[in-house]
């Protein structure tokens, strides 16, 4: 992952880009950003009088200030609901493909709640840890095309995760981020942690983390769409097919 700057803009991208100058972000800085994002989402869920469900957590909606402190942005798809209201009703799926929680399409796996944001954060966290898109068809080894599947198998077999030229200490940070991400992207909402628990896991020691079950990751593993379920319908106004994964912010903007 690299940092691209021009004038008042700061951008962190997971993809090759034709931007202007490049400054690498080290693993520790990426972890700090990820933890900051997790705390921000936790605040949306539990820190206000009303619960705020974002429904579009993705790299493009994480803004960084001049000190690389993250801010969650773009609340166009967000929903307000009482803190004690665990399930919300939607007439259509909303979010960005690649980050949308499965329950927004498949009604029979669980109700729609704040756990949808947890799933989206997990997909984001996985990309930050791996410094790549979760789905990359240009990868030479076919087993690595879908990163979450490959990395789960590697960890389950006791293998180390090599990301670039990461040091041994950085590999521990990467492994922690990946394990937390795997918990977040569990198929059933009830199997995912709350954002409060996510923050706790990120702040804790990696030795205290357990490996989660393998998430359902492929379309053929997904449950069937419930006939007549409007929540499985997507529209151009609510679902964006993201072709570029990028964090971008105006460094002079006040949030």
Backbone torsions as a table, in degrees:
resi	resn	phi	psi	omega
1	UNK	NA	138.1	-174.8
2	UNK	-129.6	157.7	179.1
3	UNK	-105.2	129.8	179.7
4	UNK	-117.8	131.2	-177.7
5	UNK	-129.4	146.7	171.9
6	UNK	-159.6	124.0	-179.4
7	UNK	52.8	-121.1	-174.2
8	UNK	-95.7	8.4	-175.2
9	UNK	-101.0	141.1	174.4
10	UNK	-122.2	130.9	179.9
11	UNK	-136.8	137.3	174.2
12	UNK	-119.7	123.2	-173.9
13	UNK	-125.3	147.9	177.0
14	UNK	-94.8	-4.5	-175.1
15	UNK	-118.5	155.8	170.9
16	UNK	-56.9	142.0	-176.1
17	UNK	-142.5	158.6	177.5
18	UNK	-98.5	41.0	-179.2
19	UNK	-82.4	-172.6	-161.6
20	UNK	-96.0	-57.1	178.8
21	UNK	-125.5	153.6	-174.4
22	UNK	-126.4	127.8	173.8
23	UNK	-129.0	124.2	-177.0
24	UNK	-76.0	141.4	172.8
25	UNK	-98.8	129.0	-179.7
26	UNK	-77.8	171.4	-175.0
27	UNK	-62.4	-40.0	-179.0
28	UNK	-63.7	-39.6	178.7
29	UNK	-66.5	-40.0	178.1
30	UNK	-63.1	-38.5	178.4
31	UNK	-64.6	-42.2	178.7
32	UNK	-61.0	-40.3	178.1
33	UNK	-64.5	-45.6	-179.9
34	UNK	-60.6	-43.2	179.4
35	UNK	-64.7	-39.1	177.9
36	UNK	-63.5	-40.3	177.4
37	UNK	-63.5	-43.9	179.4
38	UNK	-59.8	-42.8	178.9
39	UNK	-65.5	-37.3	178.6
40	UNK	-63.2	-44.1	179.2
41	UNK	-67.6	-38.3	176.8
42	UNK	-58.7	-40.5	179.4
43	UNK	-64.3	-41.0	177.9
44	UNK	-60.1	-37.3	-176.0
45	UNK	-79.3	-35.3	-171.6
46	UNK	-131.4	-5.9	-171.5
47	UNK	-95.1	-4.4	-178.1
48	UNK	-116.6	171.9	178.2
49	UNK	-66.3	-30.9	175.8
50	UNK	-115.3	148.1	176.1
51	UNK	-77.8	130.4	179.6
52	UNK	-109.6	115.3	176.1
53	UNK	-99.5	119.8	-171.5
54	UNK	-76.8	-48.4	177.8
55	UNK	68.3	9.7	175.6
56	UNK	-151.1	44.4	175.8
57	UNK	-70.9	120.2	179.1
58	UNK	-161.8	164.9	-177.0
59	UNK	-54.8	-40.1	-176.5
60	UNK	-63.4	-22.5	-177.8
61	UNK	-100.2	15.7	173.6
62	UNK	-109.4	112.9	-179.2
63	UNK	-95.4	143.7	178.6
64	UNK	-117.3	135.1	175.3
65	UNK	-86.2	-172.7	-175.8
66	UNK	-65.3	-16.9	177.1
67	UNK	-101.5	11.4	179.7
68	UNK	65.4	26.2	173.7
69	UNK	-84.0	127.0	-174.3
70	UNK	-82.4	148.1	173.5
71	UNK	-131.7	133.0	175.3
72	UNK	-78.4	130.7	-175.6
73	UNK	-128.4	178.5	175.5
74	UNK	59.8	86.9	-178.2
75	UNK	-101.8	26.7	-177.9
76	UNK	-63.1	-27.4	-179.5
77	UNK	-105.8	3.8	-174.0
78	UNK	-69.6	156.3	176.3
79	UNK	-128.5	139.3	173.6
80	UNK	-97.7	138.3	175.5
81	UNK	-154.1	156.8	179.8
82	UNK	-58.8	150.9	-179.3
83	UNK	-60.6	-30.9	-178.3
84	UNK	-90.7	6.2	178.9
85	UNK	-98.4	106.0	-172.6
86	UNK	-85.7	-22.3	-176.2
87	UNK	-122.3	135.3	177.2
88	UNK	-117.3	157.9	-179.6
89	UNK	-109.3	128.5	177.3
90	UNK	-124.3	145.7	178.2
91	UNK	-89.7	-14.2	179.2
92	UNK	-155.2	153.9	176.4
93	UNK	-64.8	148.3	179.2
94	UNK	-141.0	147.2	-179.4
95	UNK	131.7	-161.1	-178.5
96	UNK	-118.9	129.9	-179.1
97	UNK	-55.1	136.0	-175.3
98	UNK	100.2	-16.2	-179.7
99	UNK	-127.9	-11.3	-177.2
100	UNK	-71.1	131.9	177.2
101	UNK	-66.9	142.7	-174.9
102	UNK	-61.9	-27.6	-178.2
103	UNK	-68.4	-15.4	175.2
104	UNK	-73.0	-17.3	176.1
105	UNK	-107.5	-35.2	-171.7
106	UNK	-116.3	98.1	-172.3
107	UNK	-65.2	-26.8	-172.4
108	UNK	-82.5	2.9	177.9
109	UNK	-100.3	-7.0	178.7
110	UNK	150.5	159.8	179.8
111	UNK	-73.9	163.0	179.6
112	UNK	-87.6	126.4	-176.7
113	UNK	-151.7	-166.3	176.4
114	UNK	-60.5	-17.8	179.2
115	UNK	-65.0	-17.8	175.2
116	UNK	-65.7	-39.2	176.2
117	UNK	-67.1	-35.2	178.0
118	UNK	-61.1	-44.4	178.5
119	UNK	-60.7	-47.9	-178.8
120	UNK	-61.0	-41.6	177.2
121	UNK	-62.2	-39.0	178.8
122	UNK	-60.6	-41.4	177.9
123	UNK	-66.1	-39.0	175.8
124	UNK	-64.1	-47.5	-178.6
125	UNK	-61.4	-38.3	178.6
126	UNK	-61.3	-41.8	-179.9
127	UNK	-69.9	-36.4	177.6
128	UNK	-65.8	-39.4	179.7
129	UNK	-69.4	-43.4	-176.6
130	UNK	-84.5	-10.7	-177.9
131	UNK	54.4	42.2	-179.6
132	UNK	-162.5	166.0	173.3
133	UNK	-69.4	147.3	177.2
134	UNK	-62.6	-36.5	178.1
135	UNK	-115.9	116.3	-178.3
136	UNK	-139.9	101.7	-176.0
137	UNK	-74.1	-8.6	-178.6
138	UNK	-90.0	-4.5	178.4
139	UNK	-62.3	137.2	-177.2
140	UNK	-62.5	-45.7	-178.5
141	UNK	-86.6	120.0	-176.3
142	UNK	-61.4	-28.7	-179.2
143	UNK	-67.4	-17.0	-177.5
144	UNK	-103.1	5.9	-178.1
145	UNK	-58.5	-46.6	176.7
146	UNK	-103.8	105.4	-170.2
147	UNK	-59.4	-45.5	-179.0
148	UNK	-57.3	-39.0	178.8
149	UNK	-64.9	-48.8	-177.2
150	UNK	-62.8	-45.1	-174.8
151	UNK	-70.4	-33.2	175.6
152	UNK	-62.6	-45.8	-180.0
153	UNK	-62.6	-40.0	179.0
154	UNK	-61.2	-47.6	-178.9
155	UNK	-67.1	-38.3	179.9
156	UNK	-63.9	-29.9	179.5
157	UNK	-90.5	5.9	177.7
158	UNK	75.4	19.3	-178.6
159	UNK	-90.3	152.6	177.6
160	UNK	-77.7	151.0	176.5
161	UNK	-100.0	115.4	-179.6
162	UNK	-98.8	118.2	177.0
163	UNK	-124.2	106.0	-178.9
164	UNK	60.1	-136.7	-179.2
165	UNK	-106.6	38.1	-177.8
166	UNK	-60.8	140.8	175.9
167	UNK	-75.8	173.0	179.6
168	UNK	-60.5	-40.9	179.4
169	UNK	-67.3	-39.4	178.4
170	UNK	-67.0	-34.3	178.1
171	UNK	-62.8	-34.0	176.9
172	UNK	-65.6	-40.8	178.5
173	UNK	-64.2	-44.2	179.5
174	UNK	-61.6	-43.8	-179.9
175	UNK	-62.1	-42.4	178.3
176	UNK	-60.8	-45.8	179.9
177	UNK	-60.2	-40.5	-178.1
178	UNK	-67.9	-44.0	179.8
179	UNK	-62.3	-43.9	177.8
180	UNK	-62.3	-42.0	179.0
181	UNK	-61.1	-40.6	179.7
182	UNK	-64.1	-35.3	174.5
183	UNK	-65.2	-40.7	-176.4
184	UNK	-67.4	-29.1	-175.2
185	UNK	-100.4	23.4	172.8
186	UNK	-60.0	144.4	-175.7
187	UNK	-60.0	-51.1	-177.8
188	UNK	-81.8	130.2	178.6
189	UNK	-54.6	-36.0	-177.9
190	UNK	-65.8	-19.5	-179.8
191	UNK	-88.5	-9.1	-179.4
192	UNK	-88.6	149.0	176.6
193	UNK	-76.5	163.7	170.0
194	UNK	-75.4	165.6	178.1
195	UNK	-66.9	-28.4	174.5
196	UNK	-61.5	-42.7	178.0
197	UNK	-69.1	-36.2	177.8
198	UNK	-60.4	-46.5	177.6
199	UNK	-59.9	-43.7	179.3
200	UNK	-59.8	-42.7	-179.8
201	UNK	-67.8	-40.4	179.7
202	UNK	-66.7	-36.3	-179.2
203	UNK	-78.5	-20.0	-176.5
204	UNK	-83.9	-175.9	179.7
205	UNK	-84.0	145.2	-178.3
206	UNK	-64.3	-29.4	-179.5
207	UNK	-63.1	-22.5	-178.4
208	UNK	-86.7	-4.9	-177.7
209	UNK	-88.1	135.4	174.0
210	UNK	-97.8	149.5	174.8
211	UNK	-72.5	133.0	177.7
212	UNK	-78.7	169.4	171.1
213	UNK	-63.7	161.6	177.9
214	UNK	-71.3	124.2	179.5
215	UNK	-70.1	155.3	168.8
216	UNK	-70.3	123.2	-171.4
217	UNK	-122.6	-16.3	-175.8
218	UNK	-109.7	152.2	177.6
219	UNK	-55.2	-37.9	-178.2
220	UNK	-71.0	-13.1	177.6
221	UNK	-92.5	-9.3	-175.4
222	UNK	-75.7	147.6	175.4
223	UNK	-67.4	159.3	-179.3
224	UNK	-70.5	147.5	176.3
225	UNK	-68.4	134.5	179.2
226	UNK	-69.6	124.3	-179.7
227	UNK	-55.6	134.2	177.8
228	UNK	77.4	8.4	-179.1
229	UNK	-82.3	109.9	-178.3
230	UNK	-66.3	-23.0	-177.6
231	UNK	-68.6	-13.2	178.3
232	UNK	-89.0	-1.3	-178.9
233	UNK	-90.2	131.6	177.8
234	UNK	-111.4	157.3	177.2
235	UNK	-139.8	158.3	-177.0
236	UNK	-62.7	-26.2	-177.5
237	UNK	-79.0	-19.1	-176.1
238	UNK	-115.8	-20.2	-178.7
239	UNK	-123.4	123.1	179.2
240	UNK	-106.9	126.5	176.6
241	UNK	-82.1	97.4	-173.3
242	UNK	-74.6	119.7	178.1
243	UNK	-99.3	-13.0	177.3
244	UNK	-136.0	133.5	-179.0
245	UNK	-105.0	113.0	-173.2
246	UNK	-149.0	139.7	171.3
247	UNK	-100.3	126.6	-177.5
248	UNK	-143.4	140.6	-177.9
249	UNK	-152.4	153.8	170.8
250	UNK	-85.7	115.9	-174.6
251	UNK	-65.8	-21.2	-179.1
252	UNK	-94.0	-2.2	-176.9
253	UNK	-75.2	138.9	174.0
254	UNK	-98.5	134.6	-176.4
255	UNK	-97.2	NA	NA
